[in-house]
Amino acid sequence: MMDIRKLAAALVVISILASMVLPAAVYAAGSDPAFFVKEKTVDLGNYYEGVDILYDFKVQNNGAGELHILSVKPG
């Protein structure tokens, strides 16, 4: 039969290893950013040619990772 001290030590080692490995696996699985914008198109109405029109699109990161927006293009 296994000594109770050896069993307790084995359980401690297993729980320490599990506490180090499981959070890393959970973080890696859900660490990607997820770009989200509610309004993909906007009706700006009538406007004169050559006039600058400003509109703010609200973007949201629905993921766990850091979102980096490196460039934006119309159309």
C-alpha positions, 0 to 999 in steps of 0.5 A, a space after each residue: 500500500 502507498 504511504 499516505 504522505 506519498 499520496 498527499 505529496 503526489 496530490 500537491 504536485 499534481 495540483 500545482 502543475 494543474 494550476 500552472 497549465 490550465 490557466 495558460 491553456 484557457 488564456 491561449 484559447 480565448 486570447 484573440 481580439 475580435 473586431 466589432 462595428 455595429 454600423 457597417 454603412 451610414 447614409 450621410 444624406 445629400 452633400 456638396 462635392 469637395 466638402 469634408 464629411 466626418 462620421 465616427 464609427 464606434 468599434 469594439 473589441 469583443 475578444 480577450 486579446 489586444 486589438 490593433 487597428 493599423 489602417 482604415 480604408 473607405 469602401 
